Amino acid sequence: MAISTTPTSFFLIAILVLLVPINHSFSSSSNGGDILSELTDLRSQSPTGVIHLSDQLLRRILTVKTPRPFNFVIFFDAKQLHSKPELSLPTLKNEFNLLSSSFYTNNPENDKLFFFTIEFQESQTSFALFGVNSLPHLRLIPPSAIDLKKDSIQMDGSDLARLAESMAEFVEAKAKINVGPIHRPPMISKKQITGIVALGLVLSPFLVKKIVSGDTIFHDKHVWMAGSIFVYFFSVSGAMHNIIRKMPMFMVDREDPGKLVYFYQGSGMQLGAEGFAVGFLYSIVGLLLAFMIHVLVRLKSRTVQRVVMLFALFVSFWAVKKVIHLDNWKTGYGIHAYWPSSWN
């Protein structure tokens, strides 16, 4: 039997149709306030401000009507891959935690940005929603995002090697929110400094006696020679930069996951292997120069002096040329030798 529509029933249906969007809008906005309050509470319970994201919590966030009142950043993690050193997931996760804690230290009242970590084994459905099939992976979800795969913004994997600083630059550029400086913990804690000072005070009488008698390793010239070589290598290889930034020795090629990258093209980042390679080449040049100045001049044979000197100059020229070639390749700036115009 067909259903007839009278003028009265038509009027009632029209009212219901008009009221449904209003009620839905009210429910969505209320839900947005509830989820924002819940996220703020979860953030306060975390020592770094990072919230553990689950499939259920993500579904609740996505029910909030767009534009949402906040951005959120997700670090995708997989515990079963923590043992693979080429991915550096534990290090990157710690850097992400450092980014979050620094942001909330600099902006304690800011509710426009939240940080999440999500684990593969626990939330495979969410991984599929984002289309994540390789790690490391970091995404920013803007307030207007509806389709998580298309509307979210992925951070370039090569930039992740620059750690928390590059993550902060990514967030500031895409979310237009100021992160502020990264607050790294000191390399030596106050307890360690106190222990070192106490140990020094206990051993000071013994050390003073050794120094006065000249019977310490610091009176051995070979120790000073080895120390000077180490300092020279440490300075020219950029090892301090690698330690401070916790730069990996190498990284996985994004286009070919089975391939490792030891030299990164781009002036914004330096891998550990690059620094050691350049430090090794410069150390060769320095050692050859020291050998020619302090050892070669003591030889009586002029022929041997000339042969060794030519060999040392050839190796030094080759080493410096390799360093210049690497710099040209990384930065794109060419360094060319200057020849007098009369030589052309």
ZADO-1210 file (C-alpha; in nm, 4 decimals, padded with zeros to 6 digits):
<atoms>
<atom x="00.0000" y="00.0000" z="00.0000" code="MET" pos="1"/>
<atom x="00.1318" y="00.3404" z="-00.0971" code="ALA" pos="2"/>
<atom x="00.1857" y="00.6052" z="00.1648" code="ILE" pos="3"/>
<atom x="-00.0096" y="00.9209" z="00.1025" code="SER" pos="4"/>
<atom x="00.1316" y="01.2606" z="00.2018" code="THR" pos="5"/>
<atom x="-00.1172" y="01.5135" z="00.3452" code="THR" pos="6"/>
<atom x="-00.0363" y="01.8868" z="00.3797" code="PRO" pos="7"/>
<atom x="-00.0039" y="01.8453" z="00.7570" code="THR" pos="8"/>
<atom x="00.2359" y="01.5524" z="00.7337" code="SER" pos="9"/>
<atom x="00.4362" y="01.7306" z="00.4636" code="PHE" pos="10"/>
<atom x="00.4727" y="02.0309" z="00.6950" code="PHE" pos="11"/>
<atom x="00.5955" y="01.8085" z="00.9806" code="LEU" pos="12"/>
<atom x="00.8476" y="01.6346" z="00.7541" code="ILE" pos="13"/>
<atom x="00.9801" y="01.9710" z="00.6359" code="ALA" pos="14"/>
<atom x="01.0329" y="02.0815" z="00.9962" code="ILE" pos="15"/>
<atom x="01.2189" y="01.7591" z="01.0767" code="LEU" pos="16"/>
<atom x="01.4440" y="01.7990" z="00.7731" code="VAL" pos="17"/>
<atom x="01.5323" y="02.1513" z="00.8802" code="LEU" pos="18"/>
<atom x="01.5994" y="02.0476" z="01.2391" code="LEU" pos="19"/>
<atom x="01.8262" y="01.7518" z="01.1621" code="VAL" pos="20"/>
<atom x="02.1248" y="01.9609" z="01.0372" code="PRO" pos="21"/>
<atom x="02.0828" y="02.1945" z="01.3352" code="ILE" pos="22"/>
<atom x="02.0889" y="01.9097" z="01.5848" code="ASN" pos="23"/>
<atom x="02.3746" y="01.7418" z="01.4015" code="HIS" pos="24"/>
<atom x="02.5746" y="02.0634" z="01.4019" code="SER" pos="25"/>
<atom x="02.5125" y="02.1136" z="01.7710" code="PHE" pos="26"/>
<atom x="02.6147" y="01.7556" z="01.8474" code="SER" pos="27"/>
<atom x="02.9339" y="01.7880" z="01.6426" code="SER" pos="28"/>
<atom x="03.0393" y="02.1122" z="01.8047" code="SER" pos="29"/>
<atom x="02.9708" y="01.9703" z="02.1480" code="SER" pos="30"/>
<atom x="03.1690" y="01.6601" z="02.0588" code="ASN" pos="31"/>
<atom x="03.4564" y="01.8860" z="01.9461" code="GLY" pos="32"/>
<atom x="03.4652" y="02.0521" z="02.2845" code="GLY" pos="33"/>
<atom x="03.4520" y="01.7156" z="02.4615" code="ASP" pos="34"/>
<atom x="03.7358" y="01.5653" z="02.2592" code="ILE" pos="35"/>
<atom x="03.9478" y="01.8790" z="02.3021" code="LEU" pos="36"/>
<atom x="03.9029" y="01.8583" z="02.6783" code="SER" pos="37"/>
<atom x="03.9864" y="01.4872" z="02.6723" code="GLU" pos="38"/>
<atom x="04.3019" y="01.5418" z="02.4662" code="LEU" pos="39"/>
<atom x="04.4135" y="01.8161" z="02.7031" code="THR" pos="40"/>
<atom x="04.3724" y="01.5782" z="02.9975" code="ASP" pos="41"/>
<atom x="04.5621" y="01.2991" z="02.8190" code="LEU" pos="42"/>
<atom x="04.8402" y="01.5422" z="02.7320" code="ARG" pos="43"/>
<atom x="04.8754" y="01.6527" z="03.0933" code="SER" pos="44"/>
<atom x="04.9134" y="01.2888" z="03.2013" code="GLN" pos="45"/>
<atom x="05.2092" y="01.2332" z="02.9670" code="SER" pos="46"/>
<atom x="05.5545" y="01.3508" z="03.0876" code="PRO" pos="47"/>
<atom x="05.6439" y="01.4617" z="02.7321" code="THR" pos="48"/>
<atom x="05.2956" y="01.5716" z="02.6226" code="GLY" pos="49"/>
<atom x="05.2762" y="01.2941" z="02.3611" code="VAL" pos="50"/>
<atom x="04.9437" y="01.1087" z="02.3544" code="ILE" pos="51"/>
<atom x="04.9210" y="00.7383" z="02.2673" code="HIS" pos="52"/>
<atom x="04.6797" y="00.7158" z="01.9744" code="LEU" pos="53"/>
<atom x="04.4516" y="00.4154" z="01.9261" code="SER" pos="54"/>
<atom x="04.1990" y="00.3267" z="01.6557" code="ASP" pos="55"/>
<atom x="03.9118" y="00.4194" z="01.8878" code="GLN" pos="56"/>
<atom x="04.0564" y="00.7586" z="01.9801" code="LEU" pos="57"/>
<atom x="04.1304" y="00.8386" z="01.6158" code="LEU" pos="58"/>
<atom x="03.7710" y="00.7550" z="01.5185" code="ARG" pos="59"/>
<atom x="03.6445" y="00.9903" z="01.7897" code="ARG" pos="60"/>
<atom x="03.8701" y="01.2702" z="01.6633" code="ILE" pos="61"/>
<atom x="03.7475" y="01.2192" z="01.3074" code="LEU" pos="62"/>
<atom x="03.3834" y="01.2557" z="01.4159" code="THR" pos="63"/>
<atom x="03.4520" y="01.6197" z="01.5050" code="VAL" pos="64"/>
<atom x="03.3122" y="01.8492" z="01.2406" code="LYS" pos="65"/>
<atom x="03.5747" y="02.0151" z="01.0206" code="THR" pos="66"/>
<atom x="03.7466" y="02.2496" z="01.0552" code="PRO" pos="67"/>
<atom x="03.8551" y="02.1015" z="01.3867" code="ARG" pos="68"/>
<atom x="03.9801" y="02.3410" z="01.6553" code="PRO" pos="69"/>
<atom x="04.3307" y="02.1892" z="01.6465" code="PHE" pos="70"/>
<atom x="04.6077" y="02.0392" z="01.4331" code="ASN" pos="71"/>
<atom x="04.7700" y="01.7110" z="01.5303" code="PHE" pos="72"/>
<atom x="05.0965" y="01.5414" z="01.4414" code="VAL" pos="73"/>
<atom x="05.1380" y="01.1634" z="01.4412" code="ILE" pos="74"/>
<atom x="05.4607" y="00.9645" z="01.4678" code="PHE" pos="75"/>
<atom x="05.4076" y="00.6150" z="01.3293" code="PHE" pos="76"/>
<atom x="05.5959" y="00.3477" z="01.5210" code="ASP" pos="77"/>
<atom x="05.6480" y="-00.0297" z="01.5092" code="ALA" pos="78"/>
<atom x="05.8137" y="-00.1989" z="01.8049" code="LYS" pos="79"/>
<atom x="05.9192" y="-00.4993" z="01.5969" code="GLN" pos="80"/>
<atom x="06.1393" y="-00.2696" z="01.3852" code="LEU" pos="81"/>
<atom x="06.3236" y="-00.1066" z="01.6768" code="HIS" pos="82"/>
<atom x="06.6055" y="-00.3593" z="01.6367" code="SER" pos="83"/>
<atom x="06.6888" y="-00.2337" z="01.2858" code="LYS" pos="84"/>
<atom x="06.9591" y="00.0329" z="01.3282" code="PRO" pos="85"/>
<atom x="06.9162" y="00.1712" z="00.9767" code="GLU" pos="86"/>
<atom x="06.5639" y="00.2935" z="01.0624" code="LEU" pos="87"/>
<atom x="06.6633" y="00.4612" z="01.3925" code="SER" pos="88"/>
<atom x="06.3033" y="00.4435" z="01.5165" code="LEU" pos="89"/>
<atom x="06.3870" y="00.4645" z="01.8904" code="PRO" pos="90"/>
<atom x="06.6062" y="00.7704" z="01.8288" code="THR" pos="91"/>
<atom x="06.3452" y="00.9406" z="01.6102" code="LEU" pos="92"/>
<atom x="06.0727" y="00.8638" z="01.8641" code="LYS" pos="93"/>
<atom x="06.2810" y="01.0217" z="02.1405" code="ASN" pos="94"/>
<atom x="06.3347" y="01.3261" z="01.9185" code="GLU" pos="95"/>
<atom x="05.9588" y="01.3444" z="01.8583" code="PHE" pos="96"/>
<atom x="05.9022" y="01.3336" z="02.2349" code="ASN" pos="97"/>
<atom x="06.1616" y="01.6096" z="02.2712" code="LEU" pos="98"/>
<atom x="05.9762" y="01.8166" z="02.0100" code="LEU" pos="99"/>
<atom x="05.6492" y="01.7749" z="02.1991" code="SER" pos="100"/>
<atom x="05.7932" y="01.8591" z="02.5413" code="SER" pos="101"/>
<atom x="05.9749" y="02.1631" z="02.3994" code="SER" pos="102"/>
<atom x="05.6577" y="02.2887" z="02.2306" code="PHE" pos="103"/>
<atom x="05.4528" y="02.2698" z="02.5503" code="TYR" pos="104"/>
<atom x="05.7371" y="02.4217" z="02.7526" code="THR" pos="105"/>
<atom x="05.7417" y="02.7176" z="02.5127" code="ASN" pos="106"/>
<atom x="05.3615" y="02.7287" z="02.4701" code="ASN" pos="107"/>
<atom x="05.2010" y="02.5896" z="02.7890" code="PRO" pos="108"/>
<atom x="04.8508" y="02.7200" z="02.7109" code="GLU" pos="109"/>
<atom x="04.8423" y="02.6266" z="02.3416" code="ASN" pos="110"/>
<atom x="04.5578" y="02.3878" z="02.2501" code="ASP" pos="111"/>
<atom x="04.5947" y="02.4296" z="01.8740" code="LYS" pos="112"/>
<atom x="04.8444" y="02.1458" z="01.8316" code="LEU" pos="113"/>
<atom x="04.8647" y="01.7928" z="01.9739" code="PHE" pos="114"/>
<atom x="05.1297" y="01.5243" z="01.9330" code="PHE" pos="115"/>
<atom x="05.0507" y="01.1541" z="01.8994" code="PHE" pos="116"/>
<atom x="05.2366" y="00.8262" z="01.8605" code="THR" pos="117"/>
<atom x="05.0669" y="00.5231" z="01.7115" code="ILE" pos="118"/>
<atom x="05.1915" y="00.1633" z="01.7147" code="GLU" pos="119"/>
<atom x="05.1496" y="-00.0695" z="01.4177" code="PHE" pos="120"/>
<atom x="05.0552" y="-00.3883" z="01.6030" code="GLN" pos="121"/>
<atom x="04.7900" y="-00.2070" z="01.8070" code="GLU" pos="122"/>
<atom x="04.6416" y="00.0132" z="01.5323" code="SER" pos="123"/>
<atom x="04.6786" y="-00.1500" z="01.1913" code="GLN" pos="124"/>
<atom x="04.3436" y="-00.0044" z="01.0845" code="THR" pos="125"/>
<atom x="04.4725" y="00.3496" z="01.1368" code="SER" pos="126"/>
<atom x="04.7890" y="00.2701" z="00.9426" code="PHE" pos="127"/>
<atom x="04.5683" y="00.1595" z="00.6524" code="ALA" pos="128"/>
<atom x="04.3597" y="00.4793" z="00.6732" code="LEU" pos="129"/>
<atom x="04.6744" y="00.6873" z="00.6285" code="PHE" pos="130"/>
<atom x="04.8203" y="00.4515" z="00.3692" code="GLY" pos="131"/>
<atom x="05.1411" y="00.4099" z="00.5701" code="VAL" pos="132"/>
<atom x="05.3473" y="00.1176" z="00.4434" code="ASN" pos="133"/>
<atom x="05.7014" y="00.2180" z="00.5381" code="SER" pos="134"/>
<atom x="05.8778" y="00.3696" z="00.8376" code="LEU" pos="135"/>
<atom x="05.9935" y="00.6143" z="00.9644" code="PRO" pos="136"/>
<atom x="05.6822" y="00.8183" z="00.8956" code="HIS" pos="137"/>
<atom x="05.5501" y="01.1487" z="01.0321" code="LEU" pos="138"/>
<atom x="05.2284" y="01.3246" z="00.9338" code="ARG" pos="139"/>
<atom x="05.0552" y="01.6518" z="01.0150" code="LEU" pos="140"/>
<atom x="04.6739" y="01.6480" z="01.0018" code="ILE" pos="141"/>
<atom x="04.5356" y="02.0003" z="00.9516" code="PRO" pos="142"/>
<atom x="04.1952" y="02.1038" z="01.0926" code="PRO" pos="143"/>
<atom x="04.0266" y="02.0759" z="00.7515" code="SER" pos="144"/>
<atom x="04.1473" y="01.7221" z="00.6736" code="ALA" pos="145"/>
<atom x="03.8709" y="01.4732" z="00.5890" code="ILE" pos="146"/>
<atom x="04.0495" y="01.2079" z="00.3832" code="ASP" pos="147"/>
<atom x="04.3483" y="01.1114" z="00.5980" code="LEU" pos="148"/>
<atom x="04.5458" y="00.9749" z="00.3069" code="LYS" pos="149"/>
<atom x="04.5018" y="01.2751" z="00.0754" code="LYS" pos="150"/>
<atom x="04.4474" y="01.5688" z="00.3103" code="ASP" pos="151"/>
<atom x="04.7226" y="01.4990" z="00.5636" code="SER" pos="152"/>
<atom x="05.0770" y="01.6247" z="00.5064" code="ILE" pos="153"/>
<atom x="05.3674" y="01.3810" z="00.5174" code="GLN" pos="154"/>
<atom x="05.7137" y="01.4899" z="00.6269" code="MET" pos="155"/>
<atom x="05.9909" y="01.3967" z="00.3871" code="ASP" pos="156"/>
<atom x="06.1799" y="01.0950" z="00.5201" code="GLY" pos="157"/>
<atom x="06.5205" y="01.2429" z="00.4410" code="SER" pos="158"/>
<atom x="06.4450" y="01.5461" z="00.6624" code="ASP" pos="159"/>
<atom x="06.3734" y="01.3183" z="00.9593" code="LEU" pos="160"/>
<atom x="06.7460" y="01.2483" z="00.9876" code="ALA" pos="161"/>
<atom x="06.7891" y="01.6077" z="01.1116" code="ARG" pos="162"/>
<atom x="06.5818" y="01.5085" z="01.4137" code="LEU" pos="163"/>
<atom x="06.3768" y="01.7409" z="01.6384" code="ALA" pos="164"/>
<atom x="06.4934" y="02.0629" z="01.4730" code="GLU" pos="165"/>
<atom x="06.3728" y="01.9525" z="01.1297" code="SER" pos="166"/>
<atom x="06.0445" y="01.8283" z="01.2780" code="MET" pos="167"/>
<atom x="05.9940" y="02.1709" z="01.4348" code="ALA" pos="168"/>
<atom x="06.0615" y="02.3410" z="01.1007" code="GLU" pos="169"/>
<atom x="05.8103" y="02.1088" z="00.9334" code="PHE" pos="170"/>
<atom x="05.5373" y="02.1849" z="01.1886" code="VAL" pos="171"/>
<atom x="05.5996" y="02.5605" z="01.1743" code="GLU" pos="172"/>
<atom x="05.5928" y="02.5626" z="00.7935" code="ALA" pos="173"/>
<atom x="05.2797" y="02.3488" z="00.7494" code="LYS" pos="174"/>
<atom x="05.0703" y="02.4328" z="01.0573" code="ALA" pos="175"/>
<atom x="05.1812" y="02.7994" z="01.0842" code="LYS" pos="176"/>
<atom x="05.2337" y="02.7510" z="01.4588" code="ILE" pos="177"/>
<atom x="05.5487" y="02.8662" z="01.6336" code="ASN" pos="178"/>
<atom x="05.7226" y="02.5752" z="01.8091" code="VAL" pos="179"/>
<atom x="06.0087" y="02.7674" z="01.9687" code="GLY" pos="180"/>
<atom x="06.3556" y="02.6421" z="02.0645" code="PRO" pos="181"/>
<atom x="06.4251" y="02.2749" z="02.1295" code="ILE" pos="182"/>
<atom x="06.5212" y="02.2172" z="02.4925" code="HIS" pos="183"/>
<atom x="06.7724" y="01.9332" z="02.4917" code="ARG" pos="184"/>
<atom x="06.8811" y="01.7826" z="02.8238" code="PRO" pos="185"/>
<atom x="07.2466" y="01.8470" z="02.9162" code="PRO" pos="186"/>
<atom x="07.4982" y="01.5816" z="02.8130" code="MET" pos="187"/>
<atom x="07.6139" y="01.5539" z="03.1767" code="ILE" pos="188"/>
<atom x="07.3539" y="01.5646" z="03.4533" code="SER" pos="189"/>
<atom x="07.3992" y="01.7504" z="03.7818" code="LYS" pos="190"/>
<atom x="07.4436" y="01.4215" z="03.9679" code="LYS" pos="191"/>
<atom x="07.7213" y="01.3157" z="03.7299" code="GLN" pos="192"/>
<atom x="07.8958" y="01.6530" z="03.7701" code="ILE" pos="193"/>
<atom x="07.8715" y="01.6209" z="04.1487" code="THR" pos="194"/>
<atom x="08.0189" y="01.2703" z="04.1325" code="GLY" pos="195"/>
<atom x="08.3078" y="01.3844" z="03.9124" code="ILE" pos="196"/>
<atom x="08.3884" y="01.6765" z="04.1434" code="VAL" pos="197"/>
<atom x="08.3763" y="01.4509" z="04.4521" code="ALA" pos="198"/>
<atom x="08.6044" y="01.1942" z="04.2856" code="LEU" pos="199"/>
<atom x="08.8474" y="01.4703" z="04.1854" code="GLY" pos="200"/>
<atom x="08.8634" y="01.6000" z="04.5434" code="LEU" pos="201"/>
<atom x="08.9312" y="01.2505" z="04.6803" code="VAL" pos="202"/>
<atom x="09.2084" y="01.1816" z="04.4272" code="LEU" pos="203"/>
<atom x="09.3584" y="01.5322" z="04.4335" code="SER" pos="204"/>
<atom x="09.6421" y="01.4569" z="04.6820" code="PRO" pos="205"/>
<atom x="09.7529" y="01.1562" z="04.4755" code="PHE" pos="206"/>
<atom x="09.7287" y="01.3527" z="04.1510" code="LEU" pos="207"/>
<atom x="09.9280" y="01.6458" z="04.2892" code="VAL" pos="208"/>
<atom x="10.2064" y="01.4111" z="04.3949" code="LYS" pos="209"/>
<atom x="10.2171" y="01.2505" z="04.0494" code="LYS" pos="210"/>
<atom x="10.2210" y="01.5884" z="03.8738" code="ILE" pos="211"/>
<atom x="10.5042" y="01.7224" z="04.0896" code="VAL" pos="212"/>
<atom x="10.7161" y="01.4120" z="04.0287" code="SER" pos="213"/>
<atom x="10.6452" y="01.4249" z="03.6542" code="GLY" pos="214"/>
<atom x="10.5141" y="01.0695" z="03.6523" code="ASP" pos="215"/>
<atom x="10.1810" y="01.0998" z="03.4651" code="THR" pos="216"/>
<atom x="10.0580" y="01.0067" z="03.1197" code="ILE" pos="217"/>
<atom x="10.0389" y="01.3782" z="03.0417" code="PHE" pos="218"/>
<atom x="10.4182" y="01.3943" z="03.0563" code="HIS" pos="219"/>
<atom x="10.4460" y="01.1367" z="02.7765" code="ASP" pos="220"/>
<atom x="10.4981" y="01.2950" z="02.4355" code="LYS" pos="221"/>
<atom x="10.3336" y="01.0019" z="02.2580" code="HIS" pos="222"/>
<atom x="10.0105" y="01.0647" z="02.4483" code="VAL" pos="223"/>
<atom x="10.0146" y="01.4284" z="02.3382" code="TRP" pos="224"/>
<atom x="10.0802" y="01.3244" z="01.9785" code="MET" pos="225"/>
<atom x="09.7884" y="01.0791" z="01.9814" code="ALA" pos="226"/>
<atom x="09.5681" y="01.3365" z="02.1512" code="GLY" pos="227"/>
<atom x="09.6505" y="01.6056" z="01.8960" code="SER" pos="228"/>
<atom x="09.5681" y="01.3679" z="01.6094" code="ILE" pos="229"/>
<atom x="09.2381" y="01.2797" z="01.7762" code="PHE" pos="230"/>
<atom x="09.1475" y="01.6467" z="01.8297" code="VAL" pos="231"/>
<atom x="09.2366" y="01.7256" z="01.4692" code="TYR" pos="232"/>
<atom x="09.0203" y="01.4406" z="01.3375" code="PHE" pos="233"/>
<atom x="08.7396" y="01.5319" z="01.5781" code="PHE" pos="234"/>
<atom x="08.7365" y="01.8923" z="01.4576" code="SER" pos="235"/>
<atom x="08.7546" y="01.8362" z="01.0808" code="VAL" pos="236"/>
<atom x="08.5062" y="01.5450" z="01.0728" code="SER" pos="237"/>
<atom x="08.2157" y="01.7342" z="01.2299" code="GLY" pos="238"/>
<atom x="08.1907" y="01.4704" z="01.5040" code="ALA" pos="239"/>
<atom x="08.0598" y="01.7244" z="01.7574" code="MET" pos="240"/>
<atom x="07.7773" y="01.8134" z="01.5181" code="HIS" pos="241"/>
<atom x="07.6895" y="01.4439" z="01.4881" code="ASN" pos="242"/>
<atom x="07.6895" y="01.3984" z="01.8656" code="ILE" pos="243"/>
<atom x="07.4775" y="01.7061" z="01.9412" code="ILE" pos="244"/>
<atom x="07.2269" y="01.6373" z="01.6644" code="ARG" pos="245"/>
<atom x="07.2481" y="01.2575" z="01.7142" code="LYS" pos="246"/>
<atom x="07.2978" y="01.2140" z="01.3423" code="MET" pos="247"/>
<atom x="07.2866" y="00.8544" z="01.2154" code="PRO" pos="248"/>
<atom x="07.5834" y="00.7043" z="01.0339" code="MET" pos="249"/>
<atom x="07.3591" y="00.6201" z="00.7378" code="PHE" pos="250"/>
<atom x="06.9930" y="00.6113" z="00.6388" code="MET" pos="251"/>
<atom x="06.7615" y="00.3961" z="00.4295" code="VAL" pos="252"/>
<atom x="06.6939" y="00.5042" z="00.0716" code="ASP" pos="253"/>
<atom x="06.3253" y="00.5936" z="00.0437" code="ARG" pos="254"/>
<atom x="06.3032" y="00.4810" z="-00.3192" code="GLU" pos="255"/>
<atom x="06.4818" y="00.1511" z="-00.2500" code="ASP" pos="256"/>
<atom x="06.4342" y="00.0298" z="00.1124" code="PRO" pos="257"/>
<atom x="06.7006" y="-00.2372" z="00.0615" code="GLY" pos="258"/>
<atom x="06.9669" y="00.0256" z="-00.0105" code="LYS" pos="259"/>
<atom x="07.1565" y="00.2314" z="00.2460" code="LEU" pos="260"/>
<atom x="07.2574" y="00.5938" z="00.1883" code="VAL" pos="261"/>
<atom x="07.5921" y="00.7041" z="00.3334" code="TYR" pos="262"/>
<atom x="07.6190" y="01.0415" z="00.1562" code="PHE" pos="263"/>
<atom x="07.3156" y="01.2713" z="00.1540" code="TYR" pos="264"/>
<atom x="07.2889" y="01.5275" z="-00.1248" code="GLN" pos="265"/>
<atom x="07.1865" y="01.8585" z="00.0291" code="GLY" pos="266"/>
<atom x="07.3595" y="02.1172" z="00.2448" code="SER" pos="267"/>
<atom x="07.1003" y="02.0994" z="00.5232" code="GLY" pos="268"/>
<atom x="07.2129" y="01.7640" z="00.6622" code="MET" pos="269"/>
<atom x="07.5312" y="01.5642" z="00.7115" code="GLN" pos="270"/>
<atom x="07.5345" y="01.1930" z="00.7894" code="LEU" pos="271"/>
<atom x="07.7929" y="01.0467" z="01.0237" code="GLY" pos="272"/>
<atom x="07.9627" y="00.8501" z="00.7451" code="ALA" pos="273"/>
<atom x="08.0222" y="01.1720" z="00.5493" code="GLU" pos="274"/>
<atom x="08.1948" y="01.3352" z="00.8435" code="GLY" pos="275"/>
<atom x="08.4193" y="01.0364" z="00.9066" code="PHE" pos="276"/>
<atom x="08.5123" y="01.0167" z="00.5380" code="ALA" pos="277"/>
<atom x="08.6075" y="01.3850" z="00.5233" code="VAL" pos="278"/>
<atom x="08.7869" y="01.3625" z="00.8588" code="GLY" pos="279"/>
<atom x="08.9877" y="01.0633" z="00.7354" code="PHE" pos="280"/>
<atom x="09.0927" y="01.2450" z="00.4171" code="LEU" pos="281"/>
<atom x="09.1931" y="01.5604" z="00.6044" code="TYR" pos="282"/>
<atom x="09.3807" y="01.3536" z="00.8633" code="SER" pos="283"/>
<atom x="09.5825" y="01.1931" z="00.5851" code="ILE" pos="284"/>
<atom x="09.6821" y="01.5381" z="00.4588" code="VAL" pos="285"/>
<atom x="09.7737" y="01.6588" z="00.8089" code="GLY" pos="286"/>
<atom x="09.9791" y="01.3487" z="00.8909" code="LEU" pos="287"/>
<atom x="10.1670" y="01.3638" z="00.5601" code="LEU" pos="288"/>
<atom x="10.2447" y="01.7325" z="00.6174" code="LEU" pos="289"/>
<atom x="10.3708" y="01.6578" z="00.9710" code="ALA" pos="290"/>
<atom x="10.5799" y="01.3690" z="00.8360" code="PHE" pos="291"/>
<atom x="10.7443" y="01.5896" z="00.5739" code="MET" pos="292"/>
<atom x="10.8207" y="01.8656" z="00.8256" code="ILE" pos="293"/>
<atom x="10.9516" y="01.6557" z="01.1157" code="HIS" pos="294"/>
<atom x="11.0760" y="01.3263" z="00.9668" code="VAL" pos="295"/>
<atom x="11.1516" y="01.3647" z="00.5991" code="LEU" pos="296"/>
<atom x="11.3934" y="01.6548" z="00.6521" code="VAL" pos="297"/>
<atom x="11.6118" y="01.4299" z="00.8693" code="ARG" pos="298"/>
<atom x="11.6865" y="01.1906" z="00.5847" code="LEU" pos="299"/>
<atom x="12.0262" y="01.2359" z="00.4205" code="LYS" pos="300"/>
<atom x="11.9338" y="01.1008" z="00.0778" code="SER" pos="301"/>
<atom x="11.8020" y="01.3801" z="-00.1457" code="ARG" pos="302"/>
<atom x="11.6557" y="01.1271" z="-00.3866" code="THR" pos="303"/>
<atom x="11.4471" y="00.9602" z="-00.1170" code="VAL" pos="304"/>
<atom x="11.3333" y="01.2997" z="00.0078" code="GLN" pos="305"/>
<atom x="11.2151" y="01.4047" z="-00.3393" code="ARG" pos="306"/>
<atom x="11.0347" y="01.0758" z="-00.4100" code="VAL" pos="307"/>
<atom x="10.8567" y="01.0706" z="-00.0742" code="VAL" pos="308"/>
<atom x="10.7686" y="01.4404" z="-00.1003" code="MET" pos="309"/>
<atom x="10.6192" y="01.3965" z="-00.4496" code="LEU" pos="310"/>
<atom x="10.4189" y="01.0970" z="-00.3288" code="PHE" pos="311"/>
<atom x="10.2920" y="01.2900" z="-00.0260" code="ALA" pos="312"/>
<atom x="10.1945" y="01.5890" z="-00.2406" code="LEU" pos="313"/>
<atom x="10.0148" y="01.3636" z="-00.4883" code="PHE" pos="314"/>
<atom x="09.8149" y="01.1891" z="-00.2124" code="VAL" pos="315"/>
<atom x="09.7357" y="01.5227" z="-00.0450" code="SER" pos="316"/>
<atom x="09.6160" y="01.6711" z="-00.3749" code="PHE" pos="317"/>
<atom x="09.3954" y="01.3654" z="-00.4340" code="TRP" pos="318"/>
<atom x="09.2457" y="01.3839" z="-00.0828" code="ALA" pos="319"/>
<atom x="09.1651" y="01.7560" z="-00.1033" code="VAL" pos="320"/>
<atom x="09.0174" y="01.7064" z="-00.4503" code="LYS" pos="321"/>
<atom x="08.7841" y="01.4379" z="-00.3128" code="LYS" pos="322"/>
<atom x="08.6686" y="01.6704" z="-00.0327" code="VAL" pos="323"/>
<atom x="08.6008" y="01.9525" z="-00.2804" code="ILE" pos="324"/>
<atom x="08.4138" y="01.7143" z="-00.5108" code="HIS" pos="325"/>
<atom x="08.1926" y="01.6026" z="-00.2189" code="LEU" pos="326"/>
<atom x="08.1234" y="01.9659" z="-00.1223" code="ASP" pos="327"/>
<atom x="08.0312" y="02.0524" z="-00.4817" code="ASN" pos="328"/>
<atom x="07.7992" y="01.7510" z="-00.4996" code="TRP" pos="329"/>
<atom x="07.6242" y="01.8300" z="-00.1694" code="LYS" pos="330"/>
<atom x="07.5820" y="02.2049" z="-00.2022" code="THR" pos="331"/>
<atom x="07.5664" y="02.2535" z="-00.5783" code="GLY" pos="332"/>
<atom x="07.8300" y="02.5273" z="-00.5596" code="TYR" pos="333"/>
<atom x="08.1371" y="02.4755" z="-00.7754" code="GLY" pos="334"/>
<atom x="08.4907" y="02.5458" z="-00.6548" code="ILE" pos="335"/>
<atom x="08.7333" y="02.5850" z="-00.9422" code="HIS" pos="336"/>
<atom x="09.1061" y="02.6410" z="-00.9481" code="ALA" pos="337"/>
<atom x="09.2285" y="02.9837" z="-01.0542" code="TYR" pos="338"/>
<atom x="09.4778" y="02.9909" z="-01.3390" code="TRP" pos="339"/>
<atom x="09.6568" y="03.3109" z="-01.4461" code="PRO" pos="340"/>
<atom x="09.5261" y="03.4437" z="-01.7776" code="SER" pos="341"/>
<atom x="09.8744" y="03.4163" z="-01.9270" code="SER" pos="342"/>
<atom x="09.8556" y="03.0364" z="-01.8845" code="TRP" pos="343"/>
<atom x="09.5523" y="03.0005" z="-02.1105" code="ASN" pos="344"/>
</atoms>
